Amino acid sequence: MRYIHLALGMMKKRWLFTVIIIIEIAVLLILTNIMIATANSKYMLYEPYKDLLKENGIVLDVSSLNMLECDNDDIKPFLEKFPDLRNVEKFLEKKLDVKIHHSDELSFMVQTGPRSAMYRDKGNMISYILLDKDILEKWKLPLSCGRYPLSERNADGEIEILISGGTDASLNQVYNTPSGKMRVVGILTDNTYKPVASAGYDDGIEHGVDFESIFNYCVPLDIETNLGGPFAIAAKELFSQGDTGYGTDGYNIIPNSVWFVIYGDVSDEDFKSKTEYLSTVGMIRPNQTLATLAQATEQKINDIYYRMFPMIITAVIMVLLGSIGSSAISAIRQIRTFGIFFLCGCRKKDCIFIMSAEMFMILVISTILAVTGIVIMQKLNFEYLIGMTFGMMNIIVSISLIVLIFILSLILPFGIIKTSSPVLTLKERV
């Protein structure tokens, strides 16, 4: 404590310089965390689908089939009474020797389960999105509480579900549904996204979203602005995949309209012919394949660093120069004081500890200011406006940056104190 007390006295003597350094470090921490959190939010959406996009294939939007519109004579029989997407999928997989990946949507004949608490659709049934096991196990958007659901029934035979914010459900609440008992095991944060391809999202041009990236297929959810509507997520394997339409079971499972069609290892000619056929079934964006989708998605993530990295590096250099210079000037100005301490029994390492305590307090105050700034940004809904997700990487980078500043800022003061002679310094000042 005595080191901190003495360091506080030194900080008061040059309070303006200290305040400037504190603000600079706090701004640096905020900028760095914004960059990392922005990249996190994108990468978390991309990671579950990363392996899938390495496959050879295309993205097919079959939303027109839901309106019973299709020029392909092979598909028309499946649309005579209602859009039988399940059997359309089976037909295409057999005819073209392809594999189709999509999420499913579960609905109940009678309203049951969690209900929306959002102002525009309060009391309505939420949507249920069913994901493949390998996607669900990698889907790790931030939780406000709880954990992620299992891809199999738990020990009590219950289906575990993860829900978004904006519902009337609470953690560990159990619902009796026609598909079985469902337990809420996790709740997402209020600002989040529906899983990729769980719904068509065609506002790309209007909102400046790149059609070629996977993020165009992500519907955002913000409970304050009511985008997307609340939803629940569960494993697709836990539900019977029957034909379209409500049966005696009282629930319905239908494929969502965005399909990732995997061709496998085919020649360029086969790739072209399969794509031409599928273009008569639904919509395929020009020149878009799974490979180009992955490439554009990764480029979009990298662009975050490309745009912000020069600014961060400049800020790091300025802060380091400022903190190093400040510590050196402080050490030089305090040489006489340290000389008096030395005559009173203080050792040189104690003087170094005092300088360390000063820098430590500056970094602590800067960190508190940075955390406060980030919390204020969250309260003002910047998480949604910018698109940020804070995670473990934010903590690791922030600590590394603080340690770097601390070490580099003490190199010059350490050398100045180590090579100085307290007795000669006092004689020169007399």
N, C-alpha and C positions, 0 to 999 in steps of 0.2 A: 504493500500500500504506500510505503514512503516514496517509492519510485514514481508512482502515479501522482502523488501529491506534488512532488517536485516538478514533474513534467507538466502538470496543469499550470503551475506558476510560469513556466517558460512559454506555454501556449498563450497565456493571457497577455504577455508582453508584446507579442506579435500576432494579435488576434485576427487582424484583417487578412494577413497572408495565410493564416491557418484556415480561416473560413473559405477562402478561395480554393485552397487545395482540397478541402472537404467536399465542396460543391463539385469540383472537377472529377474527383473519384466517384462520387455518387452518380453523376451523369454518365460516366463511363460504364459503371455497373448496370445502369438502366438500359443503355443502348445495347450492351452486349447481351443482356438477358432478353431484350426484345428480339434481337436477331435469332438467338437460339430457340426461343419460344415459337417464333414464326415458322422456322424450319421444322421444329418438332410437330406442330399441328399438321403440316403437310405430310411429313414422313410417316406419322402414325396412321394416316388414312391410306397411304401407299403400301406400307409394309405387308398387310395381310394378302395383298393381291400381287406382290412382287414376283413370286414364283410363277403364278398363273400367266403373267404378262411375258414371261420368257418363252411361252409356247408359241407355236406357229398358228396364227388364226386372225379373226376379225371380231369387231363388235357389231352386233345386230340389234336394232331397235324394232321390236315387234308391236309397239303400242297401237299401230293401225289395225292389228288383228282384233283388238278389243272393241273396235268400232265396226267389226265385220267387213273390213275393207282389205281385199287382196286380189291381185290379178293372176296369181298362180293357180291353175286348175287343180293341181295336186292338193292344195291347201283348202280350197273352197268347201269340200265336204266336212271339214272340221269346224266350219263357221255357220252351218245351216241353222242351228238352234241357238247356240251361244259360242263364244270364243273358247274352244277346247284347246288351250295352249299346251296342256300336258301331252296330249296325243300328237300335236304338231311337233313338239320337241322329239318324241319317240320316232316319228316318221322321218324327220330330217336326220337324226342320228343314224338310222338304219340305211336310208337312201344314199347319204353322202359320206358315210363312214367317218363321222365327226363326233366330238364330245362337246356338249353344251353345258356351260356353267351359268347359274343365275341364283339369285336369292328368291325365296318364296314369301308369299304373304298369307297369313292365317287370319281368318275371320269367323265369327260365331253367328249363328242364326238368331240367337237371343243374346242381348247385350249382357256381358259378364266380364269379370276381371277388373283391373284398374281402369279408372275413368279420367278423362282430361279435366284438369283444374284451370286451364287457360281461358282467358276471358271471352274469346270468340266462340269456343266450342266446349264450354264447361259442361261436364256431365256426359259428354259423348264417349263412345268407345275409342280406345287408342288403337293404333295399328300394330300388328305383330309381324316382325321380320325374322324369317328363319334362314340361318346361314349354315353353309357346309362346315363340318367339324374342323377342317384344316384352316378355314377362314376365321371361325369363331375363336379358336385358340390363339390366333395372332392379333386379334382385334382388341387393342389396348388403349382406347381413349380414356381420359382421366375420369375417375370416380369421385363423387362427393362423399360416398360412404359405401361400405360393403366390399364385395369382391366380384370377380367375373364368374359367369355360370359354367357349370360342368357341361360337357357335351354328351353326357349320359344321365340317366335318372339317378338321384341321390339315394342314400340308404333307406329313406322312407318311401321310395318309389315316386318321388315328386319330380316334375320338370322345373328346372331352375331357369329363371328369366332375369334379364338385366333390363332396367327401364330408364327412360330419359327423365329429366326434370319435367315439371308441369303436369303431374298426375296427383291423384288423391291417395296413392299407395305409400306405404311406409316399408322400411327394411324388414325382411323376414315375414311379411304378410303372406298368407296362403289363400289362394282362390280355388274354388271348385269349378272346373270348366268341363265342357263336353269332351275335351281332349285329355282330361286328367287333372290332377292337382298341380297348381303352379305356385312356386315360392319365389318371392322377390329376394334375390341375394345381393343385388348391387344397384346403385342409382348413379347415373351419369351426372356430370356437372350441368348447370343450366345452359351453358353455351357449348354446343357440340354439333355433330353431324350425323345424319342417317348413314348407314353403311353404303359403300359404293354400289351403284346400280340397283338400289332398292326402289328407285323411282326415276322416271325420266326427268331430266332437269335441262330445260331448253332455253334458259335465260342467259346463255353464254355471251352472245353478242351484246346484249343490252348492258350486262354488268362487266364486260371486258374479260370474261373467262375464256381461256384458250380451249377451243373445242377438241384439240388434239391431246389434252392432258386428262388424266383420270379424275381430276378434281371437278371437272364439269359434270360428273355423274354423282356428285355428293350434294345432297340437300341439307342446308344448314338448319339448325334449330336454336332459337333464342326465345326463352319463355316470355321475355318482355316485348318482343316484336311479333311473336306468334308465327314464326316461319316454320313450315314443315309439319308442325303438329307433334304431340308426344307419341312415343312408340316404345315397344318392348322388343327384346332380342332373345332368341333361343336357338338351340341346335336343330337343324333340319332333320337330322336322323331320328329324332325322338317322335316324329309324327308320321302317320301313314300318308303316302303320296298317292291319294286316289285321284280319280278323274275330276274335272272341273264340275262344280255344282254342289249344293248342300245335299248330303245324304241323310240317312237315319241317325248318323252320329251327331248331327247338329253343328258341324263346323266345316269349313271349306278351306282348301289350300290351293292356291293358284300361283304359277310362276310370275315373277315380276317381268316387266317388258324389256329390260336391257339384258341381252344375252352375250356372253363371251363364248364364241364358237371356236373350238380348238381343232385344227385340221390334222395335226401330227406331222410326220415327215413326208411331205408331198413335193412333187415337182412344181416348177413355176406355172406350167400349163394347167395342172390339176388345181393349183391354188386359184388361178384365174377363173376356171370353169365353176368351181364351188362358190366363189364369191359372186359370180354373175347369177348363178341360180338363187343364192340367198337374197340377192338384191330384189328379186321378184316376190320375196316373202315379207321383207321388212326394209328398213332404211339402213344403209351402210354409208358412213361419212366418206367422202372422196379421199382416196389415198391413205385411209386410216387402217392400220393393222394393229395387232397386239404389240408388235415390236415398236412401231412408231409411237404408240400410246405410252409405252414404258420409257422410250427415249425422251419424249416431250415432258413426261412427268418428272423425270430425274433432272431435266434441264430447268424446269420450273423451280424445283427445290434448290438447285445450285444457283439460280439467279438471285435468290434471297441473299446468299453469301456474296455473290459478285457485286450486288448493289450496296450492301452495307459494310462489307469487309474493309474497303478503303477508308471509310469514315471511322470504323472501329480502330484500325491501325493508327490513323492520325491522332485519334483521341488517346490511345495508349501511349504513343510517343510523347504527346504534350503533357499528359499526366505524369509520366515517369520523369521527364525533364523537370517538371515543376516540383514533384515530391523530392527528387534527388537534390535539386538545387536548394529547396527549402531546408532539407535536413543538413546539407553542407553549410549553408549560411548560419543556421541555428547553432551548429557545432562550433563554428568559428567565433560567433558572437558570445558563446557560453564558455569559451576557453578559460577566461579569467574566473568565472563562477566555478568551473570545475577545478581550477587551481586552489580556490578557497576550500572547496569540498575535500580536496586532496590533503591539504594541511590539517583539516579536521578529522582525518582518518579515513576518508573515502578513497577507494582504489579506482584505477582506470576502468576496470570492468564494471564498477558501479555506475560510472559516468555513461558507459555504453548502454547499460540497462535503463538509465534514465531516458536516453535518446530513443531506445526501443519502446519504452512505455509511451513516449510522446507519439511515435508513429502508430503504435497499436491503438491508442485512443482515437487518433484521426481516422484510422481505417474502420474502427467500430462505429463511430458517429456516421461516417460515410455509408456504411452498410445499412445502418438503421434508416438513414434518409432514402437510400435506394429502395429498400423493402417498402417503406412508406409510400414512395412514389409509385411502385408497381401495384400496391394494394389500391391506391387511389385510381389508377388506370383500370383496374378490375371493377371497381365500384362504378366507374363511369362507362363501363361496357366496352372498353377498348379491346378486350379479349375477342369479342365478336367482330368489332369493326376492323381490326387489323388481322385477326386470325392467329391467336397465340395459344400455346399449350405449354405450361411450365412443368418441367420434369426433373429427373435426377441429373441430367446433363447441365441444367442451369446451375445447380448447386456445385457440381464438380468444377465447371469453368469459372464460376464466381470465386470459389475458394482458391483455385489456382492463380487467378489474376490478383487476388488480395495478397497471397503469399509472395508472388513475384514482385509486386510493388513494395512490400515490406522489406524483402531481402535487398533489392537494388537500392532502396532509399537509405539503407544503413551502411552501404559499402564506403562511401566517402567519409561520413562521420566517424566510422570505425577507424579509417586510416588517419584522419586528422587527430583524433584523441590518442591513438596508439603512438603516433610519432611526436606528439607535443610534450613539452616539459613544463609542468605546472609551476615549478619554482622560477624558471626563466621567464615564463609568461607574466607572473606577478611582478617580477623585478622590472620588466619592460613597461608595465602599466603604471608603476609607481612614479 
